[in-house]
Amino acid sequence: MKLTYKLSNILDENIEAVKNSFRETEDLKIREISFLNVDCKLIYLDTLVDKKIIEKNIIEPILDCKDEAVLESVIKNAEYSRRIDLEGTVNSLLEGSCALFAEGENSVLLMPVAAADERAIQEPENEHIIKGAHDGFTEDINKNIFLVRRRVKNPTLCIKNTTLGSLTNTKVSILYIDELVDHGPLDVLIERVEAVDVQELQSAGELEELIEDNSYTLFPQMLSTERPDRAASYLLEGKSVVIVDGSPHVLVSPITFFSFYQSPDDYNSRWLIGSFFRLIRIFSFLVAICLPAIYIAVVSFHSEVLPLGILYAIRVQIEYIPLPPFFEAIAMQLVLELLKEAAIRLPSPIAQTIGIVGGLVIGSAVVEAGFISNTMIVVIALTAIASFVAPVNQMGTGARIVAFPIMIAATLFGFLGIVLALGTLLIHLCRLESFGKPYLAPVAPLHFKGLKDSLIKTKKKNNTSKQT
């Protein structure tokens, strides 16, 4: 039976059409009910609905009804709707609704009775803060919208819903404040989301890859967050938020490079403290991509830039190391990534053990064996710490990967290679866009007013003046 089938006024034909759409699934339940001597059938997916709600709000009121009444006035469910097409009926059943068919009617009464999500709201594991809210998004799209609406009590907060994935029928919601949003990037976002044509969509990360401007760059063009307070703050800045059902991560667009180094803690601290730590994070990006390359260039080409005492100490350490500095750095960077991946995949107690074993035992062993110098261990450790400073994990991972081609350039041409590599990176970042907005704004193109809350956090001021 095709989903383009229109419902008829024959009850058994409609039920048969729904059954054929679901093939032979055993969680499709059908219950016969009589409403004022009219034969009705209630159909639902047993694994998606709350049967107590069905019994209390639908079945009991119908069976207790003795006087002439319209079916919609009898049921006690908060929401209901009527459909005349099979496709809408099937999709509603898959979203946790029950369908009530009546003999002689060519429409169906649909009532949402989805079972509640059991996972409670809790603090995100990947975005800890010191001061501020400690709740996070969940896998339920309605609960996520509730968390945003609880913070943004504004009647102009708009929600645009769509469904993506021909097999998964994943619900996607785009949130924005109509009086604040820049409609140019918003229109681009909506157009790209509606143009997505895939069979399955299960996470926000999959959607991000499908709609971002450049999927071949290491730098994300949408910010992914699990924090409702962060999503709400971006909405109030005129940005859009994309929520995908089944994913605790929401996407923010358009976004700039500097947004990835901002944290909710900045706005919960005094402006001088917030600005200091924001500048530290931005500086950490430069350390993460340049420090190994600078060490390689100094040791291989430009040892004259070091004071004699430091140069002597480094030369003594690397004198009997069999590997060139480049291969030392590559090996230790790869070991770092292996340890990080192992720590992520393993249970927490074992992951802590892996960190201790990897950081102390392996590090000490390779130095004592004469494969890696002490100085290289320090350089890689500082690089790792600098990359982990980024509040958003995607940017930290991208910084560590970008460091590899810069190390190659330093190995070939020394400081000149680093300058050429950084120049190429800067050109790439300047050309990059996020839904039509420059990625390096407000630095490139330069906008002085925008600098006040990108590089530093400005002091918050009262909008009202004192009455005299």
C-alpha positions in Angstrom: 0.0 0.0 0.0 1.4 3.3 -1.0 1.6 6.1 1.5 -0.1 8.5 -0.9 -3.3 6.5 -0.2 -6.2 8.7 1.0 -8.3 7.3 3.8 -11.8 6.0 2.9 -15.0 5.8 5.0 -14.7 2.1 5.3 -13.1 1.2 8.7 -11.5 -2.2 7.7 -9.9 -0.7 4.6 -8.2 2.0 6.6 -6.9 -0.5 9.2 -5.6 -2.8 6.5 -3.8 0.1 4.9 -2.0 1.0 8.1 -1.1 -2.6 8.8 0.4 -3.0 5.3 2.5 0.1 5.8 4.1 -1.4 8.9 4.5 -4.8 7.3 4.5 -7.6 10.0 5.7 -5.6 13.1 4.4 -7.2 16.3 4.3 -4.0 18.4 1.5 -2.5 16.3 -1.6 -2.9 18.5 -5.2 -2.6 17.5 -8.1 -2.3 19.9 -11.8 -2.3 19.1 -14.0 0.3 20.8 -17.7 1.2 20.4 -18.6 4.9 20.6 -22.4 5.5 20.7 -23.0 2.3 18.7 -20.3 3.3 16.1 -17.5 0.8 15.5 -14.1 2.3 16.2 -10.6 1.0 16.3 -7.7 2.4 18.2 -4.2 1.7 16.7 -0.8 2.5 18.1 2.8 1.3 18.4 3.1 -0.4 21.8 6.8 0.4 22.2 6.4 4.2 21.7 3.3 5.1 23.7 2.3 5.5 27.4 -0.5 3.0 27.8 -1.7 4.6 31.0 -2.4 7.8 29.2 -4.3 6.0 26.5 -6.4 4.2 29.0 -7.1 7.3 31.1 -7.5 10.0 28.5 -9.0 8.1 25.6 -10.5 4.7 26.2 -12.2 5.4 29.6 -13.9 8.6 28.4 -15.2 6.9 25.3 -16.6 3.9 27.1 -18.2 6.1 29.8 -19.9 8.3 27.3 -23.7 7.7 27.2 -25.0 10.9 25.7 -24.8 12.2 22.2 -21.5 14.0 21.7 -18.7 14.7 19.2 -15.7 12.4 19.6 -13.3 15.3 20.0 -15.3 16.6 23.0 -15.1 13.3 24.8 -11.4 12.5 24.9 -9.3 14.2 27.6 -6.0 14.4 25.7 -4.5 17.8 25.7 -3.7 17.7 21.9 -5.4 16.1 18.9 -5.6 16.5 15.2 -7.4 15.0 12.2 -5.7 13.7 9.0 -7.1 12.3 5.8 -3.9 10.8 4.4 -2.1 7.6 5.2 1.4 9.2 5.1 0.6 11.7 7.9 -1.1 8.9 9.9 1.9 6.6 9.7 4.3 9.4 10.6 2.3 10.4 13.6 2.2 6.8 14.8 6.0 6.7 14.5 6.3 9.8 16.7 4.3 8.2 19.5 0.7 9.1 18.7 -2.4 6.8 18.7 -4.9 6.8 15.8 -8.6 6.4 16.3 -10.6 5.3 13.2 -14.4 5.3 13.1 -16.7 3.5 10.7 -18.2 5.9 8.1 -15.5 8.6 8.5 -12.7 9.2 5.9 -10.4 10.9 8.5 -8.6 9.7 11.5 -8.2 11.3 15.0 -4.6 11.5 16.0 -3.6 12.0 19.7 0.1 12.3 20.9 0.6 9.9 23.8 4.4 9.3 23.5 6.1 7.6 26.5 8.3 10.1 28.5 12.0 10.0 28.1 13.6 8.5 31.1 17.0 10.3 31.1 17.0 13.2 33.5 18.4 16.7 32.8 22.0 16.7 34.0 25.2 18.7 33.6 27.1 18.1 30.3 30.2 16.0 30.8 32.2 17.8 28.1 31.4 21.5 29.0 32.0 21.9 32.7 32.0 25.4 34.1 32.7 26.9 37.6 29.9 29.4 37.9 26.6 29.3 36.1 23.8 26.8 35.3 24.4 23.1 35.6 21.8 21.6 33.3 22.3 20.3 29.8 20.4 19.2 26.7 19.0 15.6 26.4 18.0 13.4 23.5 14.4 14.6 23.6 13.8 17.5 21.2 10.8 18.8 23.1 12.7 18.8 26.4 15.5 20.7 24.7 13.1 23.4 23.4 11.7 23.6 26.9 15.2 24.3 28.3 15.7 27.1 25.8 12.2 28.7 26.2 12.7 28.6 30.0 15.6 31.0 29.5 14.3 33.1 26.6 10.8 34.1 27.6 10.2 36.1 24.5 7.1 35.9 22.3 9.2 36.5 19.2 11.2 33.3 19.7 10.2 31.3 16.6 10.5 27.6 16.0 10.5 26.1 12.5 10.1 22.3 12.3 11.0 20.0 9.5 11.6 16.2 9.1 14.7 14.8 7.5 15.7 11.2 6.5 13.4 9.1 4.4 14.0 6.1 6.7 14.5 7.7 10.1 12.0 10.7 9.8 14.1 12.7 12.3 12.5 15.8 13.5 14.7 19.0 13.3 13.8 22.4 14.8 15.4 25.7 13.9 15.0 28.3 16.7 15.6 32.1 16.3 14.3 35.4 17.8 12.6 37.1 14.9 13.3 40.7 16.1 17.0 40.0 16.6 18.1 37.5 14.0 19.9 38.4 10.8 17.5 37.0 8.2 20.3 36.7 5.5 22.1 33.8 7.2 18.8 32.4 8.6 17.4 32.1 5.1 20.5 30.3 3.9 20.3 27.9 6.9 16.6 27.1 6.3 17.3 26.6 2.6 20.1 24.2 3.2 18.3 22.2 5.9 15.2 21.8 3.7 17.4 20.8 0.7 18.9 17.9 2.7 17.9 14.6 1.0 19.2 11.6 2.9 17.9 8.2 3.9 19.0 8.5 7.5 19.8 11.3 10.0 20.6 10.3 13.6 22.7 13.1 15.0 23.5 16.8 14.9 27.0 16.1 13.7 25.6 14.4 10.5 23.4 17.4 9.8 26.3 19.8 10.4 28.4 18.1 7.7 25.6 18.2 5.2 24.8 22.0 5.5 28.1 23.7 6.5 29.9 25.9 3.9 33.1 23.9 3.7 33.2 20.3 4.8 36.9 19.8 3.9 38.3 22.2 6.4 39.4 21.3 9.9 37.6 24.3 11.4 33.9 23.9 12.3 31.5 26.4 10.9 28.8 25.6 13.4 29.2 25.6 17.1 28.1 22.4 18.8 27.0 22.7 22.5 25.2 20.8 25.2 24.6 23.9 27.3 21.1 25.5 27.2 22.5 28.8 28.7 25.1 29.0 25.9 22.4 28.3 23.2 20.1 31.0 24.8 22.9 33.6 24.9 23.6 33.1 21.2 19.9 33.4 20.4 19.9 36.7 22.2 22.9 37.7 20.0 20.8 37.2 16.8 22.0 33.7 15.9 20.0 30.6 15.1 20.0 27.3 16.9 19.3 23.9 15.3 18.1 21.0 17.4 18.0 17.5 16.1 15.8 14.9 17.8 17.8 12.1 19.4 21.0 14.2 19.9 22.0 16.1 23.0 24.1 18.5 20.9 22.6 21.6 19.3 24.1 23.6 16.5 24.6 27.4 16.5 25.0 29.5 13.3 26.4 31.7 12.0 29.5 31.5 14.1 33.0 33.0 14.1 36.4 31.6 15.0 36.5 33.6 18.3 33.2 32.1 19.5 34.9 28.8 20.0 37.2 30.3 22.6 34.4 31.9 24.6 33.0 30.2 27.7 29.9 30.9 29.8 32.3 31.4 32.7 33.4 34.6 31.0 30.0 36.2 31.6 29.7 34.9 35.1 33.0 36.6 36.2 34.2 40.1 36.5 35.0 41.6 33.1 38.7 41.9 33.7 39.0 38.3 34.7 36.8 37.1 31.9 38.9 39.1 29.3 42.1 37.7 30.8 41.1 34.1 30.4 39.6 34.6 27.0 42.9 36.0 25.8 44.7 33.1 27.4 42.5 30.7 25.4 43.1 32.5 22.1 46.9 32.5 22.8 46.6 28.7 23.5 45.5 28.2 19.9 48.8 29.7 18.7 50.8 27.6 21.1 49.0 24.4 20.0 49.7 24.9 16.3 53.2 26.5 16.5 55.2 25.2 19.5 56.4 21.9 18.1 57.2 23.6 14.8 59.2 26.4 16.5 61.2 23.8 18.5 62.0 21.9 15.3 63.0 25.1 13.5 65.2 26.2 16.4 67.0 22.9 16.8 67.4 22.2 13.1 68.1 25.7 11.6 68.1 28.6 14.1 70.0 27.5 17.2 71.6 30.9 17.3 68.4 32.5 18.7 68.8 30.6 22.0 70.9 31.8 24.9 74.1 29.8 25.2 73.0 28.1 28.4 69.7 26.9 27.1 71.3 25.8 23.8 73.9 23.8 25.6 71.3 22.0 27.7 69.2 21.1 24.6 72.2 20.0 22.6 73.3 17.7 25.4 69.9 16.1 25.5 69.5 15.5 21.7 73.2 14.5 21.0 72.5 10.7 21.2 68.8 10.7 20.1 68.6 8.6 16.9 65.5 10.3 15.6 65.5 13.8 14.0 63.3 16.4 15.9 60.6 16.1 13.2 60.1 12.4 13.7 60.3 12.9 17.5 57.5 15.3 17.4 55.3 13.2 15.0 55.8 10.1 17.2 54.9 11.9 20.4 51.9 13.6 18.8 50.6 10.3 17.6 51.1 8.7 21.0 49.2 11.6 22.6 46.3 11.0 20.2 46.3 7.3 20.9 46.2 7.9 24.7 43.4 10.4 24.3 41.3 8.0 22.2 41.9 5.2 24.7 40.9 7.4 27.6 37.7 8.4 25.8 36.6 4.9 24.9 37.4 3.2 28.2 35.4 3.4 31.5 36.4 6.3 33.7 38.4 4.4 36.4 40.4 2.6 33.6 40.8 5.8 31.6 42.5 7.5 34.6 44.9 4.6 34.9 45.7 4.8 31.2 46.4 8.5 31.6 48.8 7.9 34.5 50.5 5.0 32.6 50.8 6.9 29.4 51.9 10.2 30.9 54.4 8.9 33.4 55.5 5.4 32.6 55.7 5.6 28.8 57.1 9.1 28.9 59.9 8.2 31.3 60.6 4.9 29.5 61.1 6.5 26.1 63.4 9.1 27.6 65.5 6.6 29.5 65.7 4.4 26.4 67.1 7.3 24.5 64.4 7.5 21.8 62.9 10.9 22.8 64.5 13.9 24.5 63.2 15.4 27.7 62.7 18.7 25.9 60.5 17.2 23.3 58.3 15.6 26.1 57.9 19.1 27.6 57.1 20.6 24.2 54.4 18.0 23.4 52.9 18.2 26.9 52.6 22.0 26.6 51.1 21.6 23.1 48.5 19.1 24.5 47.5 21.3 27.4 47.1 24.3 25.1 44.9 22.4 22.7 42.7 21.1 25.6 42.1 24.7 26.8 39.5 25.3 24.0 36.0 25.1 25.5 34.8 23.3 22.3 36.6 20.0 21.7 36.3 20.3 17.9 38.5 23.3 17.8 41.2 21.7 20.0 41.3 18.6 17.8 41.6 20.8 14.7 44.5 22.7 16.2 46.4 19.6 16.9 45.9 18.3 13.4 46.9 21.7 11.8 50.2 21.5 13.8 51.3 18.6 11.5 51.7 20.5 8.2 53.3 23.4 10.1 55.9 21.0 11.5 56.6 19.8 8.0 57.1 23.3 6.8 59.4 24.0 9.8 61.4 20.9 9.0 62.0 22.0 5.4 62.5 25.7 5.7 62.8 26.6 9.4 61.2 29.9 10.5 60.5 30.8 6.8 58.4 27.6 6.5 56.5 28.5 9.7 55.7 32.0 8.3 54.5 30.5 5.0 52.4 27.9 6.7 50.8 30.4 9.0 50.2 32.8 6.1 48.4 30.0 4.2 46.4 29.2 7.3 45.4 32.9 7.7 44.3 33.1 4.1 42.2 30.0 4.5 40.5 31.4 7.6 39.9 34.7 5.9 38.2 33.0 3.0 36.1 30.7 5.2 32.5 31.7 5.8 29.7 30.5 8.1 26.4 30.8 6.3 27.6 34.0 4.5 29.3 35.6 7.5 33.1 36.0 7.5 34.7 33.4 9.8 37.3 35.8 11.3 34.9 38.6 11.9 35.3 41.2 13.5 39.1 41.0 12.9 38.8 40.3 9.1 37.1 42.4 7.9 38.0 44.7 10.7 35.1 46.0 12.8 36.2 48.0 15.9 32.9 47.8 17.8 32.7 44.0 17.3 36.2 43.6 18.9 34.8 44.5 22.4 33.1 41.2 22.9 35.3 38.9 20.7 38.8 39.3 21.9 37.9 40.7 25.3 34.8 40.8 27.4 33.4 44.2 28.0 31.9 45.5 31.2 28.2 45.2 31.3 26.3 48.5 31.7 22.8 49.4 32.9 20.4 50.5 30.2 18.6 52.8 32.5 20.0 56.0 33.9 19.7 57.0 37.5 16.8 59.3 38.3 17.7 62.5 40.0 
